[in-house]
Amino acid sequence: MDWWQSAACVDEDPELFFPVGVAGPAAQAQQALAKEVCHRCPVINQCLDYALESGVTHGVWGGTDEEERRMLRQRARRQARGASSPGGGQPRGAPARGGQPSHSGRRRDGRSAAHAPSRRSDQRTSR
């Protein structure tokens, strides 16, 4: 069974995860409701990994919004650049930061299996 089949969002309205805008009280309230679904989801980590690895730029995925994923991708790129430089990118004596996933090989087509492929929202190109 694919991980997304166990997702809490499978039985939710897909529109909940794709607010029309990202600013304003209505959009923020909708994002908060979507994130509530994510935070009770047993596959939240797999969903977030998928969104980061696939380059999904729209909607709420793995408990994160578009801006939060953008920041996570930037952090991963900085860490990758730092790890490839002499000295590993860490200041001398600085503790290594563990637990950060590698987010390489992102797809740009925006498709996702996380929100049930049979849903009409999966046919949108903005994903």
N, C-alpha and C positions, 0 to 999 in steps of 0.2 A: 504494500500500500504506500502511495506517495504521502509525504509529510503533510501536504496541504489538505488532505482529506480529513485530517484530525483537527484542523484549524477551527477556532471559535467563530470565525467570520463566515464559514461556509453557509450557514443558515441565515445570515444577516443580509439586509439590503445592500448591494454593492455601492450604491450611491452614497452611503454613509461614509465610505472610505475615500471619497473623491469630492471634497467640497468645491463649490464653484470658484471660490477665491481662497486666498490664504490669509487675508487681512480682514479685520473687522470682527465685531463680537459674534456674529452669526457663524462665520467660518471657524472661528476659534472654538465656539461651543460645539460645532459639529466634529471638529478634530478631537476635542476632549472626549466626546461620546465614542468615537471610533477607537481611541486609545484605551478606553475602559474595556472594550471588547478584547483588544490586544492583550491587555494585562491579565486577563483571566484565561488566556490561550495557552495550551500545552506546547505549542510549536512556535512560540514567539521568536525564539533565537534562530530557528531555521528560516522563518519568514524574513527576518532582518538580514540574515546572511544572503538570502536569495536576492532581496532588493538591492543590497550593496554590490553583490557580484554581477548582477544583471544590469546595473546602472538605471534602475527604475527611478524616475525623477518626479512622478506625480503621485499624490495620494498618501494615505497613512499605511505603513507597512512595518510589521515587527515592532509596533508601539512607537514609531518615529514618524515625524512629518518630513516634508521635503527639505526644509532648512536643516533639520537635525541630521538627516542622511548626508546632505552636502558637507556639513562639518565633519562627520565621521569619515567620508571619503578623502577630504583634505588632510585630515590627521593621518590616515593610512598612507597617503602619498608622501607626506613629510617624513614619516617613520621609515618608509621604504627608501627614500633618498638618503636619509641619515644612516641607515643600516648599510648602504652600499658605499658610503664614504669611509676614508681611513678613520679608525677609532670607533666605528659603529654609530656615529652620530650622537653619542652620549657625551656630555661633558665629563671630564676626568673625575672619577669618584661618584658620579650620579648613579642612582640605582636604575637598573633596567626596568622598563615598563612592560609587564607581561600581560597576557590575556587579550591582546588586540588581534582581531582576525585579519588575515590577509585578504584584500579585496581586489584581486587582479582578475583579468579575463572577463570584464563586464560586457554584457551584450548591450547594444544600443537600440534594439528593437522595442524595448519596454514591455515585452510580453511577460506574463507571470502565471504561474500555476497556483499561487498562494490564495487567490480569491476565486476558487473553483472555476476551471476552464469552461464549464458549460454556461456560465453567466454571460449575459449580453454585454457587460462592461468589459469582458476580456476581448471583445472585438474592437474596442476603441484603439486607435493608434496612439493616443496620448499616453498610454501606459508605458 
